[in-house]
Amino acid sequence: MIFSLDVRRAQQGDCLIVHYGTKEEPGLMLIDGGPAQVYKPELKPRLAQIRKARGLQDNAPLPIDLLMVSHIDSDHIVGVLELTKELVDAAESQDPLQLKVRRLWYNTFDEIIGNSPAELLSSVTTSFGAAALRGEPDTEGLDPTAARVLASVDQGLRLRDDARKLNSLNPESFRLNPEFDGKLVMTSGKSKSIALGRGLNLTVAGPMKAELLNLQKEYDTFLKKKVKAKEKTKPPLASFTDTTAPNLSSIVVLAEVSNKKILLTGDARGDKILEGLELAKLIAKGGGMHVDILKVPHHGSDRNVDPSFFQRLTADHYVFSGNGEYGNPELETFKMLLEVRGKDKYTIHLTYPVQELDIERKKNWEKEQQKERAAKKKEPRENWSPAKHSLTSFFAANRDFANKVRVVEANKQYVINLLDTLGF
């Protein structure tokens, strides 16, 4: 049996491929496509390699059993939009399709908050201006994180439109959330493992139904108030995009083959991941779990994890997907992991070299420092210190920990094999 995680460089985002099944009957699951400039240089060539390894004819599509978009943030969805656009263009030109995506798991924001697309887009443009849907920072006083999420609202609707077009041409492709009757992918406490075939079982541990209902109520309040950015009152959406909307809408899935486990977390918050695992009865209340691979949530942001997260969820492999932009992966996250796991046997997988991460992390640090000074914060962050703040210095001071690090190389396949070796 094959069970392997194929990790692609995805800049500040995620782009992962799960291989499973056998060499005679292989299966493929694609998770996220990263932001712009990831699909063509990273994902598309890798899919072409897989096609070649399978010996497919030029006019035969590569089957993808499941395409999962963990949530609507641009750094997860844009590459998928580029993929679906290529498929739509090929279909309209009556050219052979290179891929056949059997099912799509993904939650659009309008479905999450329970409003129609027209009402959703109208509320965004009324409150923040049309530029908000383009993700332009500082639009109508909107913070950059909120702007990115609002831009993703429109991107999410476009993805659903593409999926519907492709499904109309072939009802066996791009079926939206078929295991959930076309409704939201979530866990409610009655969740069961879903057999995807070829030995792969998936259990959804997030988002949680109760949390989505709370989000719907909060956004409904926002719609009714019709808060305008010109008012001094902080729009509710701006306050919950960073800490609530992406986190609560992230699909969290435990993938299992022959007792091997991969936990896919998107950008979910650590405490919500644990609650979701409890709700799905994958762990006891207050208990923990050991998995073979843990995709560390939110690119290693220290806002999404704490020491108890690493205590309760241990792994043989920790995958950190991020290029240092927005400070991720954070130094504090590595400190937590070292504190909890110490000299245990495990491997840390980074999508970019430590020195490159520090270049972007320093830029982010200084940008945030300038913002804090401009806002006349009482105690703005200190100047960047390589000795205190860089990952380079931290790993140099902790050689045993540094020896656990492996880095995804540019333009090369990077596969973590849990069972039989994939071989390509």
Secondary structure, 3 states (H helix, E strand, C coil): CEEEEEECCCCCCCCEEEEEECCCCEEEEEECCCCCCCHHHHHHHHHHHHHHHHCCCCCCCEEECEEECCCCCHHHHHHHHHHHHHHHHHHHCCCCCCEEECEEECCCHHHHHCCCHHHHHHHHHHHHCHHHHHCCCCHHHCCHHHHHHHHHHHHHHHHHHHHHHHHHHCCCCCEECHHHCCCCCCECCCCCCEEEECCEEEEEEECEHHHHHHHHHHHHHHHHHCCCCCCCCCCHHHHHCCCCHHHHHCCEEEEEECCEEEEECCCCCHHHHHHHHHHCCCCCCCCCEEEEEEECHHHHCCCCCCHHHHHHEEEEEEEECCCCHHHCCCHHHHHHHHHHHCCCCCEEEECCCHHHHHHHHHHHHHHHHHHHHHCCCCCCCCCCCHHHHCHHHHHHHCHHHHCCEEECCCCCCCEEECCECCCC
